[in-house]
Amino acid sequence: MTLMMFLAHGTQDLYPDFLKSARGLRGAVVSYIAILYNIASVLGAIIFGHLSERIGRRYSILGALTLSLVAIPAWAFGASLPILIAGACLLQAGVQGAWGIIPAHLNELSPDSARGLIPGLAYQLGILFAARTNSIEYRLSSSVGYAWALAAFEIANILILGTVVALGSERKGKSFLREEVGARENIASA
């Protein structure tokens, strides 16, 4: 979850400031770009979520990460406004495409006795450990430039995250409807 938080916050939080300060775009233009890439992110979550029902959680997350990875050059180094917009939209479709799968994936991986605890705890610990994402990227920008700070951080993160996902397990289709004998007896006696 820490790597997923790096992915989300590392691509979203500083991007409007990057567009203003490094690309010289005005506030209204930046707002419209943000609206477009947020629409793309919703579409990515829907598309990759549906895809995960067909090909599995891990393969879908890996596909979404691949989309994000190939969009980084346009997202960070696009030479024109249309290329920056296309890069931001594709990248966020991939980022949120991966995120759209996470709730189901975490629940399926969690043992039945801790299913109410594990997803929320993992999420909260992930954001705790990733809380310095913006500080890290911003500090990197002073030595390698804003575009390279964002790009290098996310390239490294996506490669590590992809490795973790590829080596991880999956329990797609796990049934959550198992009833315990005692629960059935309690219902029957009531």
CYANA upper distance limits for C-alpha pairs under 8 A (distance plus 0.5 A):
  1 MET  CA      5 MET  CA      6.58
  1 MET  CA    122 ALA  CA      6.72
  1 MET  CA    123 TYR  CA      6.44
  1 MET  CA    125 LEU  CA      8.09
  1 MET  CA    126 GLY  CA      5.04
  1 MET  CA    127 ILE  CA      7.98
  2 THR  CA      6 PHE  CA      6.70
  2 THR  CA    123 TYR  CA      8.50
  2 THR  CA    125 LEU  CA      7.85
  2 THR  CA    126 GLY  CA      4.35
  2 THR  CA    127 ILE  CA      6.63
  2 THR  CA    128 LEU  CA      8.44
  2 THR  CA    129 PHE  CA      6.53
  2 THR  CA    130 ALA  CA      5.98
  3 LEU  CA      7 LEU  CA      6.69
  3 LEU  CA    126 GLY  CA      8.00
  3 LEU  CA    130 ALA  CA      8.12
  3 LEU  CA    157 ASN  CA      7.02
  3 LEU  CA    158 ILE  CA      8.49
  3 LEU  CA    160 ILE  CA      8.44
  3 LEU  CA    161 LEU  CA      6.43
  4 MET  CA      8 ALA  CA      6.79
  4 MET  CA     99 TRP  CA      8.00
  4 MET  CA    126 GLY  CA      8.24
  4 MET  CA    161 LEU  CA      7.94
  5 MET  CA      9 HIS  CA      6.31
  5 MET  CA     10 GLY  CA      8.06
  5 MET  CA    126 GLY  CA      6.91
  5 MET  CA    127 ILE  CA      6.50
  5 MET  CA    130 ALA  CA      6.57
  6 PHE  CA     10 GLY  CA      5.60
  6 PHE  CA     11 THR  CA      8.43
  6 PHE  CA    130 ALA  CA      6.50
  6 PHE  CA    133 THR  CA      6.73
  6 PHE  CA    154 GLU  CA      8.21
  6 PHE  CA    157 ASN  CA      7.51
  7 LEU  CA     11 THR  CA      6.63
  7 LEU  CA     95 VAL  CA      7.22
  7 LEU  CA    154 GLU  CA      7.11
  7 LEU  CA    157 ASN  CA      7.40
  7 LEU  CA    158 ILE  CA      7.67
  8 ALA  CA     12 GLN  CA      6.67
  8 ALA  CA     95 VAL  CA      6.84
  8 ALA  CA     96 GLN  CA      8.16
  9 HIS  CA     13 ASP  CA      5.82
  9 HIS  CA    133 THR  CA      7.40
  9 HIS  CA    134 ASN  CA      7.98
 10 GLY  CA     14 LEU  CA      7.77
 10 GLY  CA    133 THR  CA      6.59
 10 GLY  CA    134 ASN  CA      7.13
 10 GLY  CA    137 GLU  CA      8.01
 10 GLY  CA    150 LEU  CA      7.61
 10 GLY  CA    153 PHE  CA      8.13
 10 GLY  CA    154 GLU  CA      7.33
 11 THR  CA     15 TYR  CA      6.96
 11 THR  CA     92 GLN  CA      8.33
 11 THR  CA    150 LEU  CA      7.75
 11 THR  CA    154 GLU  CA      7.86
 12 GLN  CA     16 PRO  CA      8.17
 13 ASP  CA    134 ASN  CA      7.59
 14 LEU  CA     18 PHE  CA      6.54
 14 LEU  CA    134 ASN  CA      7.32
 15 TYR  CA     19 LEU  CA      6.64
 16 PRO  CA     20 LYS  CA      6.84
 16 PRO  CA     30 VAL  CA      6.62
 16 PRO  CA     31 SER  CA      8.43
 16 PRO  CA     34 ALA  CA      8.00
 17 ASP  CA     21 SER  CA      6.38
 17 ASP  CA     22 ALA  CA      8.33
 18 PHE  CA     22 ALA  CA      5.68
 18 PHE  CA     23 ARG  CA      7.24
 18 PHE  CA    146 TYR  CA      7.32
 18 PHE  CA    147 ALA  CA      8.17
 19 LEU  CA     23 ARG  CA      5.35
 19 LEU  CA     24 GLY  CA      6.89
 19 LEU  CA     25 LEU  CA      6.26
 19 LEU  CA     30 VAL  CA      7.16
 20 LYS  CA     24 GLY  CA      5.27
 20 LYS  CA     25 LEU  CA      5.19
 20 LYS  CA     26 ARG  CA      6.67
 20 LYS  CA     27 GLY  CA      7.60
 20 LYS  CA     30 VAL  CA      7.69
 21 SER  CA     25 LEU  CA      8.03
 22 ALA  CA    146 TYR  CA      7.25
 22 ALA  CA    147 ALA  CA      8.22
 25 LEU  CA     29 VAL  CA      6.92
 25 LEU  CA     30 VAL  CA      6.98
 26 ARG  CA     30 VAL  CA      6.74
 27 GLY  CA     31 SER  CA      6.66
 28 ALA  CA     32 TYR  CA      6.83
 29 VAL  CA     33 ILE  CA      6.73
 30 VAL  CA     34 ALA  CA      6.66
 31 SER  CA     35 ILE  CA      6.74
 32 TYR  CA     36 LEU  CA      6.76
 33 ILE  CA     37 TYR  CA      6.71
 33 ILE  CA     85 ILE  CA      6.72
 33 ILE  CA     88 ALA  CA      8.47
 34 ALA  CA     38 ASN  CA      6.50
 35 ILE  CA     39 ILE  CA      6.78
 36 LEU  CA     40 ALA  CA      6.80
 36 LEU  CA     85 ILE  CA      8.25
 36 LEU  CA     89 CYS  CA      7.17
 37 TYR  CA     41 SER  CA      6.56
 37 TYR  CA     85 ILE  CA      7.97
 37 TYR  CA     88 ALA  CA      6.29
 37 TYR  CA     89 CYS  CA      4.75
 37 TYR  CA     90 LEU  CA      8.26
 37 TYR  CA     92 GLN  CA      6.57
 37 TYR  CA     93 ALA  CA      8.08
 38 ASN  CA     42 VAL  CA      6.90
 38 ASN  CA     89 CYS  CA      8.03
 38 ASN  CA     92 GLN  CA      7.62
 39 ILE  CA     43 LEU  CA      6.91
 40 ALA  CA     44 GLY  CA      6.53
 40 ALA  CA     89 CYS  CA      5.80
 40 ALA  CA     90 LEU  CA      7.58
 40 ALA  CA     92 GLN  CA      6.92
 40 ALA  CA     93 ALA  CA      5.61
 41 SER  CA     45 ALA  CA      6.70
 41 SER  CA     89 CYS  CA      7.61
 41 SER  CA     92 GLN  CA      5.37
 41 SER  CA     93 ALA  CA      4.64
 41 SER  CA     94 GLY  CA      7.77
 41 SER  CA     95 VAL  CA      7.68
 41 SER  CA     96 GLN  CA      5.66
 41 SER  CA     97 GLY  CA      7.42
 42 VAL  CA     46 ILE  CA      6.84
 42 VAL  CA     93 ALA  CA      7.58
 42 VAL  CA     96 GLN  CA      7.42
 42 VAL  CA     97 GLY  CA      8.41
 43 LEU  CA     47 ILE  CA      6.55
 43 LEU  CA     93 ALA  CA      7.04
 43 LEU  CA     97 GLY  CA      8.38
 44 GLY  CA     48 PHE  CA      6.39
 44 GLY  CA     92 GLN  CA      7.96
 44 GLY  CA     93 ALA  CA      4.51
 44 GLY  CA     94 GLY  CA      6.53
 44 GLY  CA     95 VAL  CA      8.33
 44 GLY  CA     96 GLN  CA      6.43
 44 GLY  CA     97 GLY  CA      4.92
 45 ALA  CA     49 GLY  CA      6.17
 45 ALA  CA     93 ALA  CA      7.36
 45 ALA  CA     94 GLY  CA      8.42
 45 ALA  CA     96 GLN  CA      5.65
 45 ALA  CA     97 GLY  CA      4.39
 45 ALA  CA     98 ALA  CA      7.52
 45 ALA  CA     99 TRP  CA      7.41
 45 ALA  CA    100 GLY  CA      5.09
 45 ALA  CA    101 ILE  CA      7.97
 46 ILE  CA     50 HIS  CA      6.69
 46 ILE  CA     97 GLY  CA      7.58
 46 ILE  CA    100 GLY  CA      7.63
 47 ILE  CA     51 LEU  CA      6.64
 47 ILE  CA     97 GLY  CA      7.51
 48 PHE  CA     52 SER  CA      6.47
 48 PHE  CA     60 SER  CA      6.53
 48 PHE  CA     61 ILE  CA      8.10
 48 PHE  CA     64 ALA  CA      7.46
 48 PHE  CA     97 GLY  CA      5.50
 48 PHE  CA     98 ALA  CA      7.52
 48 PHE  CA    100 GLY  CA      7.64
 48 PHE  CA    101 ILE  CA      7.73
 49 GLY  CA     53 GLU  CA      7.38
 49 GLY  CA     60 SER  CA      8.25
 49 GLY  CA     97 GLY  CA      7.29
 49 GLY  CA    100 GLY  CA      6.26
 49 GLY  CA    101 ILE  CA      5.95
 50 HIS  CA     54 ARG  CA      7.57
 51 LEU  CA     55 ILE  CA      6.67
 51 LEU  CA     56 GLY  CA      7.96
 51 LEU  CA     60 SER  CA      6.78
 52 SER  CA     56 GLY  CA      5.05
 52 SER  CA     57 ARG  CA      5.30
 52 SER  CA     58 ARG  CA      8.29
 52 SER  CA     59 TYR  CA      7.85
 52 SER  CA     60 SER  CA      5.64
 52 SER  CA     61 ILE  CA      8.37
 52 SER  CA    101 ILE  CA      7.53
 53 GLU  CA     57 ARG  CA      7.81
 53 GLU  CA    172 LYS  CA      8.41
 55 ILE  CA     59 TYR  CA      6.89
 55 ILE  CA     60 SER  CA      7.25
 56 GLY  CA     60 SER  CA      6.69
 56 GLY  CA    170 GLU  CA      8.41
 56 GLY  CA    172 LYS  CA      6.87
 57 ARG  CA     61 ILE  CA      6.61
 57 ARG  CA    101 ILE  CA      7.03
 57 ARG  CA    105 HIS  CA      6.90
 57 ARG  CA    170 GLU  CA      7.42
 57 ARG  CA    172 LYS  CA      7.18
 58 ARG  CA     62 LEU  CA      6.58
 58 ARG  CA    165 VAL  CA      6.60
 58 ARG  CA    166 ALA  CA      7.13
 58 ARG  CA    168 GLY  CA      8.48
 58 ARG  CA    169 SER  CA      8.48
 58 ARG  CA    170 GLU  CA      7.33
 59 TYR  CA     63 GLY  CA      6.58
 59 TYR  CA    166 ALA  CA      8.38
 60 SER  CA     64 ALA  CA      6.68
 60 SER  CA     98 ALA  CA      7.73
 60 SER  CA    101 ILE  CA      8.41
 61 ILE  CA     65 LEU  CA      6.61
 61 ILE  CA     97 GLY  CA      7.71
 61 ILE  CA     98 ALA  CA      5.20
 61 ILE  CA    101 ILE  CA      7.57
 61 ILE  CA    165 VAL  CA      8.12
 62 LEU  CA     66 THR  CA      6.58
 62 LEU  CA     98 ALA  CA      8.24
 62 LEU  CA    162 GLY  CA      6.55
 62 LEU  CA    165 VAL  CA      7.73
 62 LEU  CA    166 ALA  CA      7.92
 63 GLY  CA     67 LEU  CA      6.82
 63 GLY  CA     94 GLY  CA      8.36
 64 ALA  CA     68 SER  CA      6.83
 64 ALA  CA     93 ALA  CA      8.07
 64 ALA  CA     94 GLY  CA      4.75
 64 ALA  CA     95 VAL  CA      7.08
 64 ALA  CA     97 GLY  CA      6.05
 64 ALA  CA     98 ALA  CA      5.88
 65 LEU  CA     69 LEU  CA      6.55
 65 LEU  CA     94 GLY  CA      6.32
 65 LEU  CA     95 VAL  CA      7.25
 65 LEU  CA     98 ALA  CA      7.24
 65 LEU  CA    158 ILE  CA      6.94
 65 LEU  CA    162 GLY  CA      7.43
 66 THR  CA     70 VAL  CA      6.71
 66 THR  CA     94 GLY  CA      8.03
 67 LEU  CA     71 ALA  CA      6.73
 67 LEU  CA     90 LEU  CA      7.31
 67 LEU  CA     91 LEU  CA      7.07
 67 LEU  CA     93 ALA  CA      8.38
 67 LEU  CA     94 GLY  CA      5.82
 68 SER  CA     72 ILE  CA      6.96
 68 SER  CA     90 LEU  CA      7.08
 68 SER  CA     91 LEU  CA      4.76
 68 SER  CA     92 GLN  CA      7.54
 68 SER  CA     93 ALA  CA      8.02
 68 SER  CA     94 GLY  CA      5.32
 68 SER  CA     95 VAL  CA      6.76
 69 LEU  CA     91 LEU  CA      7.88
 69 LEU  CA    154 GLU  CA      8.47
 69 LEU  CA    155 ILE  CA      7.02
 69 LEU  CA    158 ILE  CA      7.38
 71 ALA  CA     75 TRP  CA      6.53
 71 ALA  CA     87 GLY  CA      5.61
 71 ALA  CA     88 ALA  CA      7.96
 71 ALA  CA     90 LEU  CA      6.43
 71 ALA  CA     91 LEU  CA      5.77
 72 ILE  CA     76 ALA  CA      6.35
 72 ILE  CA     77 PHE  CA      8.31
 72 ILE  CA     87 GLY  CA      7.13
 72 ILE  CA     91 LEU  CA      7.26
 72 ILE  CA    151 ALA  CA      6.79
 72 ILE  CA    155 ILE  CA      8.31
 73 PRO  CA     77 PHE  CA      5.78
 73 PRO  CA     78 GLY  CA      7.12
 73 PRO  CA     87 GLY  CA      7.89
 73 PRO  CA    151 ALA  CA      8.09
 74 ALA  CA     78 GLY  CA      4.82
 74 ALA  CA     79 ALA  CA      8.41
 74 ALA  CA     83 ILE  CA      6.22
 74 ALA  CA     84 LEU  CA      6.07
 74 ALA  CA     86 ALA  CA      7.64
 74 ALA  CA     87 GLY  CA      4.96
 74 ALA  CA     88 ALA  CA      8.03
 75 TRP  CA     83 ILE  CA      7.99
 75 TRP  CA     84 LEU  CA      5.65
 75 TRP  CA     85 ILE  CA      7.82
 75 TRP  CA     86 ALA  CA      7.94
 75 TRP  CA     87 GLY  CA      4.53
 75 TRP  CA     88 ALA  CA      5.47
 75 TRP  CA     91 LEU  CA      7.58
 76 ALA  CA     84 LEU  CA      7.75
 76 ALA  CA     87 GLY  CA      8.25
 76 ALA  CA    147 ALA  CA      5.62
 76 ALA  CA    148 TRP  CA      7.93
 76 ALA  CA    150 LEU  CA      7.60
 76 ALA  CA    151 ALA  CA      6.70
 77 PHE  CA     84 LEU  CA      8.01
 77 PHE  CA    147 ALA  CA      6.92
 78 GLY  CA     83 ILE  CA      5.65
 78 GLY  CA     84 LEU  CA      5.35
 78 GLY  CA     87 GLY  CA      7.96
 79 ALA  CA     83 ILE  CA      7.22
 79 ALA  CA     84 LEU  CA      7.82
 80 SER  CA     84 LEU  CA      6.79
 81 LEU  CA     85 ILE  CA      6.63
 82 PRO  CA     86 ALA  CA      6.56
 83 ILE  CA     87 GLY  CA      6.46
 84 LEU  CA     88 ALA  CA      6.54
 85 ILE  CA     89 CYS  CA      6.56
 86 ALA  CA     90 LEU  CA      6.57
 87 GLY  CA     91 LEU  CA      6.40
 88 ALA  CA     92 GLN  CA      6.53
 89 CYS  CA     93 ALA  CA      6.54
 90 LEU  CA     94 GLY  CA      6.81
 91 LEU  CA     95 VAL  CA      6.65
 92 GLN  CA     96 GLN  CA      6.35
 92 GLN  CA     97 GLY  CA      8.30
 93 ALA  CA     97 GLY  CA      6.09
 94 GLY  CA     98 ALA  CA      6.67
 95 VAL  CA     99 TRP  CA      6.85
 96 GLN  CA    100 GLY  CA      6.26
 97 GLY  CA    101 ILE  CA      7.46
 98 ALA  CA    102 ILE  CA      7.31
 99 TRP  CA    103 PRO  CA      8.31
101 ILE  CA    105 HIS  CA      6.62
102 ILE  CA    106 LEU  CA      6.38
103 PRO  CA    107 ASN  CA      6.70
103 PRO  CA    119 PRO  CA      7.74
104 ALA  CA    108 GLU  CA      6.58
105 HIS  CA    109 LEU  CA      6.68
105 HIS  CA    170 GLU  CA      7.83
105 HIS  CA    171 ARG  CA      8.09
105 HIS  CA    172 LYS  CA      7.69
106 LEU  CA    110 SER  CA      6.62
106 LEU  CA    118 ILE  CA      8.09
106 LEU  CA    119 PRO  CA      6.09
107 ASN  CA    115 ARG  CA      6.57
107 ASN  CA    118 ILE  CA      8.29
107 ASN  CA    119 PRO  CA      6.88
108 GLU  CA    170 GLU  CA      8.09
108 GLU  CA    171 ARG  CA      6.05
108 GLU  CA    172 LYS  CA      6.92
108 GLU  CA    173 GLY  CA      8.08
108 GLU  CA    174 LYS  CA      6.35
109 LEU  CA    169 SER  CA      8.33
109 LEU  CA    170 GLU  CA      7.18
109 LEU  CA    171 ARG  CA      6.53
110 SER  CA    114 ALA  CA      6.90
110 SER  CA    115 ARG  CA      5.67
110 SER  CA    118 ILE  CA      6.71
110 SER  CA    119 PRO  CA      7.99
111 PRO  CA    115 ARG  CA      6.35
112 ASP  CA    176 PHE  CA      8.33
114 ALA  CA    118 ILE  CA      6.40
115 ARG  CA    119 PRO  CA      7.45
116 GLY  CA    120 GLY  CA      7.98
117 LEU  CA    121 LEU  CA      6.45
118 ILE  CA    122 ALA  CA      6.34
119 PRO  CA    123 TYR  CA      6.62
120 GLY  CA    124 GLN  CA      6.64
121 LEU  CA    125 LEU  CA      6.52
122 ALA  CA    126 GLY  CA      6.39
123 TYR  CA    127 ILE  CA      6.86
124 GLN  CA    128 LEU  CA      6.66
125 LEU  CA    129 PHE  CA      6.70
126 GLY  CA    130 ALA  CA      6.59
127 ILE  CA    131 ALA  CA      6.15
132 ARG  CA    136 ILE  CA      6.60
133 THR  CA    137 GLU  CA      6.75
134 ASN  CA    138 TYR  CA      6.42
135 SER  CA    139 ARG  CA      6.44
136 ILE  CA    140 LEU  CA      6.65
137 GLU  CA    141 SER  CA      6.75
137 GLU  CA    149 ALA  CA      6.08
137 GLU  CA    150 LEU  CA      6.62
137 GLU  CA    153 PHE  CA      7.42
138 TYR  CA    142 SER  CA      7.57
138 TYR  CA    146 TYR  CA      7.93
138 TYR  CA    149 ALA  CA      7.80
139 ARG  CA    143 SER  CA      7.97
140 LEU  CA    144 VAL  CA      6.63
140 LEU  CA    145 GLY  CA      7.79
140 LEU  CA    146 TYR  CA      8.12
140 LEU  CA    149 ALA  CA      5.71
141 SER  CA    145 GLY  CA      4.84
141 SER  CA    146 TYR  CA      4.85
141 SER  CA    147 ALA  CA      8.01
141 SER  CA    148 TRP  CA      7.64
141 SER  CA    149 ALA  CA      5.43
141 SER  CA    150 LEU  CA      8.28
142 SER  CA    146 TYR  CA      7.82
144 VAL  CA    148 TRP  CA      6.38
144 VAL  CA    149 ALA  CA      6.61
145 GLY  CA    149 ALA  CA      6.53
146 TYR  CA    150 LEU  CA      6.86
147 ALA  CA    151 ALA  CA      6.55
148 TRP  CA    152 ALA  CA      6.06
149 ALA  CA    153 PHE  CA      6.51
150 LEU  CA    154 GLU  CA      6.74
151 ALA  CA    155 ILE  CA      6.45
152 ALA  CA    156 ALA  CA      6.60
153 PHE  CA    157 ASN  CA      6.60
154 GLU  CA    158 ILE  CA      6.32
155 ILE  CA    159 LEU  CA      6.68
156 ALA  CA    160 ILE  CA      6.75
157 ASN  CA    161 LEU  CA      6.39
158 ILE  CA    162 GLY  CA      6.29
159 LEU  CA    163 THR  CA      6.75
160 ILE  CA    164 VAL  CA      6.80
161 LEU  CA    165 VAL  CA      6.63
162 GLY  CA    166 ALA  CA      6.45
163 THR  CA    167 LEU  CA      6.60
164 VAL  CA    168 GLY  CA      6.42
165 VAL  CA    169 SER  CA      8.28
179 GLU  CA    183 ALA  CA      7.24
179 GLU  CA    184 ARG  CA      7.53
180 GLU  CA    184 ARG  CA      7.05
181 VAL  CA    185 GLU  CA      6.79
182 GLY  CA    186 ASN  CA      6.65
183 ALA  CA    187 ILE  CA      6.80
184 ARG  CA    188 ALA  CA      6.60
185 GLU  CA    189 SER  CA      6.60
186 ASN  CA    190 ALA  CA      6.66
